[in-house]
Amino acid sequence: MKIGIVLYPTFGGSGVVATELGKSLAAKGHEIHFITYSQPVRLGSFKENIFYHEVTVSDYPLFEYEPYETVLASKMVDVVKHENLDILHVHYAIPHASAAFMARQILKSQGIKTPFVTTLHGTDITLVGKDSSFEPVITFCLNESDAVTAVSESLKQDTYKHFSTSREISVIPNFIPIQEKPSEKNLACRRRYAPDNEPILCHISNFRKVKRVQDVLKVFAKVNEFKKSRIILVGDGPERYSLQELCRELSLCDRVIFLGKLRDTQQVLELADLFLLPSETESFGLAALEAMAVGVPVISSNTGGIPEVNLHGVTGFLSNVGDVNDMAKNALHIIEDDETLQRFKKNAVLRTKDFDIQKIVQRYEDLYKKVLS
Ligand code: GMT
C-alpha cells in the first residue's frame, strides 16, 4: 500500500508512535509518505520506502495566525495525487483530522477517492479537543473519518464521554520493538551518574503541567531520605524552571540530573532502576512502556490508560494522582532489596511482549485493508 502519515514531528508520544509505525510499515514493503512541518525526530537516516514531504507556511504579513491547516490540506491533496496514495492516516485529531477531511473532499471533487484513518492520542480528546473552541470540529471529524482508533480503552471511553458521537472506535494500543536479548548495563556510563550502591530513578516527558513533574521531585526527595539515590530527568518544557527552583529549595541539586531533550532515550533508560510517571492524565503512557521494555519498573498514577500498561504489584505500582507518599513508599518497596527489584524488572520486560510492534502494526495493516475494501 501507499500510505500518507500526517503527524507532529516533535518529541511527543503521538509523533514517536506515528514515525515508528511508518518505519515498521516501510520495512514490510509499504511505501510511506510522512507529511508534516519539519523532519520527525525519530525518522533517522535514509530508509527504503520512506519519503518526507514538508509543509511550509509562508508568513504573509496579513496573517496574524498562519493558516497551517489549509496548507497541510493542500499538501495532502498534492501528495495523494502525485504519489498515488491509497490512504491517509492522521495522528492527533487537531488539526490533522479536519485537514484530512478537507483534502478528501477536494480529491473527491476531482474523482479521486482517498479514505482517512484518524488515531486519537490523548490530549486531542482529554485536554484540548473537548474545549468548546474545538469540540464541534472534532465531533464532525470523528464522524467523518473512515476509521477512528484510540491508543487505549480509557481514551476510547473518554471520547464517548466528551463527544456526542456513536462512531465505532477501535482500540489499537501503542507498541514497542521487542529486543531479542536485553542489552548489558553500561556500568562505566552509569558510574558517571551514580555510585553502584545508589539506585537511579528516571522521568521523561515534555515537562507540561499535565505531567506533574513537581510530584516527580517530591517522590524522589522522599525516596532519597531513606535510600540515597539519583534521578535523571529527560525532556524540557514549561515547568522546567519551576522544577529547577524546587530542586534548590529541597537542596537536591547534586542528586538531580537534567539532561534536556533527547532523540533516543533507550540508553538513558538502560541506566535506570525505576521510572516515575505521576501524570494528571495520560491516555497511554508510552514513556512508561519504553522504560518497561528495557526492564525498568514503573511508579505511576492510576489515571487514564496507564493501568492498561503498568500492572499494579507486577510491573510497578499505581497510586492516586498527587499521592506522593504512596508513590515513594512503593518505590522504596521495589528498590529495597535486589531480589524484589529483579522480579519487577523481569515482569516489566515480559509485559511489553503484549505490545510487540510486529503484532500491533499488523492490526493497522488489517484496518487499512478493511477501510480500502
Ligand atoms: O504526553 C504528551 O503530552 C504528548 C502526547 C502527544 O500527543 O504526543 O502524548 C499522548 O500520546 C502518547 C502516544 O499515544 C501517549 O502515550 C500519551 O499518554 C499521551 N499523553 C497524554 O494523554 C497526556
Residues whose N, C-alpha, C, O or C-beta is under 5 A from the ligand:
A	BS01	GMT	G12 G13 S14 G15 V17 H121 G122 T123 V151 T281 E282 S283 F284 G285 L286
